[in-house]
């Protein structure tokens, strides 16, 4: 539908109007007019998408960051609608395309009578199921409804295994692949046949390595650094060699947009046969790769030359971040068989630190941490570890940033449109609001440019041991990064242009960027150009949805722990002092969001709270202040 929207924006040729059922519908509504031998929407008529959120119902127009409040009770979230713009507000004229109308519902017995309620809104729903049949189901049964009929029983709310199904179905995500997609993925076999690719550069003699989290299985990227010649090789899995445009695999990858990562599993964008095997840059396996060879200046690490080409590689070592951090902290005295790549790692790290220092003259380094949750056999929280950016993360990050930056520059040089990861500078009013609030916390705002102001505030926050929360406020004051077909720069990284090239196994955008760059390399026609606006809109929406799935699942397993620990005292910190007061747990279930009942609480105030109530449906944890047991951050 995004593709049709952008075609309509440019104008549909007269001869093509009969080919689209949506164009036919608009003709029947008499809302199209002819200009310059093309069909366009008449003035005051709008095509957009309904987005239903907790704050209300909105009309989202592709390419427009603003969402417009609209009355659309009869529409489902995600429906594409034809709208008429009135003097005050908007009126839905027709639904052109219904989104998946399945919804999650739960069964509750009210005075012994079974009732079905919407899982998110708790509204009573009409059901075509007989009361006698509903009485055979246990209280708290969760199921999918479609047009008042039960499509599937998912389980019961008291079973922790239901959480994954709830999070996925709330946002219409699925784990299983169709038979045609699986068949296509298996048709490539399990090994790379080198003889099929006579024109590729053979780099299997170079000792590439991968550096990833301990649980990773889909190895997108591998690196090798030739310290003698100061040449960095960034090899990326060549997914586009297997996933052809408009194939069953491509359509499924575009539909998913990204891989989803839950604490106990990943739901890949591509079938495991590709994502964890044939495309994954596994140790001691010949693999197809798309490689940037980057020659650096030894002194200042400036890029002197770069070259992009298709190759074979064979990774020699699978490092974890922990292992690389150990090498960087305590270099091995002797070159062991296990750590024969340690000298390369150490040499590359020095170069990447120079690159990083230069980049941060214009970009930003905000504090970040991530909760790594482990689940036990019963799908309940077993352990939570904090993962903070370390030297090994910085090494990999800077190498990948270089490859992404060079890819964006190549797109900009040779193509009228591309796919860029854009991050606009923050708006002045948002910055003024941030600074005004920080002044109430007794921070001094220097009279300098924004970059130096942020650096000064971060330095002050570190001294007051508030870097984490101040960084979050700074990030919150900025707009979100998004994918655009035209370059808009990247404020956070300090780059004039930027794209995503390094993760084609788990991001559809990277796969498309590979295709565009290969079109440049081979001087072939750019058929993908016509769809770039639609693709950007689709993946921007999918990115938000997939993030909500991951957050929702975390909230659910936190809530399930809290349900078993009613009355438990937690350490917490206030992250929003406005009602309802929002806190973040700093003990036991670190990172969990808490709704706190209390008076006169202030931002960044440390407080001890008692778990008072839990709503498993909404995945909310309610707490009250443990009287006499709180203090302030120094």
HELIX and SHEET records of a PDB file:
HELIX    1   1 UNK A    2  UNK A   10  1                                   9    
HELIX    2   2 UNK A   14  UNK A   19  5                                   6    
HELIX    3   3 UNK A   21  UNK A   28  1                                   8    
HELIX    4   4 UNK A  131  UNK A  134  1                                   4    
HELIX    5   5 UNK A  162  UNK A  170  1                                   9    
HELIX    6   6 UNK A  179  UNK A  186  1                                   8    
HELIX    7   7 UNK A  194  UNK A  196  5                                   3    
HELIX    8   8 UNK A  239  UNK A  241  5                                   3    
HELIX    9   9 UNK A  248  UNK A  256  1                                   9    
HELIX   10  10 UNK A  272  UNK A  273  1                                   2    
HELIX   11  11 UNK A  274  UNK A  278  3                                   5    
HELIX   12  12 UNK A  321  UNK A  329  1                                   9    
HELIX   13  13 UNK A  342  UNK A  359  1                                  18    
HELIX   14  14 UNK A  391  UNK A  414  1                                  24    
HELIX   15  15 UNK A  428  UNK A  440  1                                  13    
HELIX   16  16 UNK A  450  UNK A  463  1                                  14    
HELIX   17  17 UNK A  467  UNK A  476  1                                  10    
HELIX   18  18 UNK A  508  UNK A  522  1                                  15    
HELIX   19  19 UNK A  527  UNK A  531  5                                   5    
HELIX   20  20 UNK A  532  UNK A  563  1                                  32    
SHEET    1   A 3 UNK A  12  UNK A  13  0                                        
SHEET    2   A 3 UNK A  38  UNK A  41 -1                                        
SHEET    3   A 3 UNK A  32  UNK A  35 -1                                        
SHEET    1   B 5 UNK A  67  UNK A  69  0                                        
SHEET    2   B 5 UNK A  56  UNK A  60 -1                                        
SHEET    3   B 5 UNK A  45  UNK A  53 -1                                        
SHEET    4   B 5 UNK A  80  UNK A  85 -1                                        
SHEET    5   B 5 UNK A  90  UNK A  97 -1                                        
SHEET    1   C 4 UNK A 113  UNK A 118  0                                        
SHEET    2   C 4 UNK A 103  UNK A 110 -1                                        
SHEET    3   C 4 UNK A 141  UNK A 146 -1                                        
SHEET    4   C 4 UNK A 149  UNK A 156 -1                                        
SHEET    1   D 5 UNK A 201  UNK A 202  0                                        
SHEET    2   D 5 UNK A 303  UNK A 314  1                                        
SHEET    3   D 5 UNK A 286  UNK A 296 -1                                        
SHEET    4   D 5 UNK A 231  UNK A 237 -1                                        
SHEET    5   D 5 UNK A 221  UNK A 226 -1                                        
SHEET    1   E 2 UNK A 209  UNK A 212  0                                        
SHEET    2   E 2 UNK A 317  UNK A 320  1                                        
SHEET    1   F 2 UNK A 260  UNK A 262  0                                        
SHEET    2   F 2 UNK A 265  UNK A 267 -1                                        
SHEET    1   G 2 UNK A 369  UNK A 375  0                                        
SHEET    2   G 2 UNK A 381  UNK A 388 -1                                        
SHEET    1   H 2 UNK A 420  UNK A 422  0                                        
SHEET    2   H 2 UNK A 482  UNK A 484 -1                                        
SHEET    1   I 6 UNK A 569  UNK A 576  0                                        
SHEET    2   I 6 UNK A 581  UNK A 585 -1                                        
SHEET    3   I 6 UNK A 593  UNK A 597 -1                                        
SHEET    4   I 6 UNK A 620  UNK A 625  1                                        
SHEET    5   I 6 UNK A 606  UNK A 615 -1                                        
SHEET    6   I 6 UNK A 569  UNK A 576 -1                                        
END                                                                             
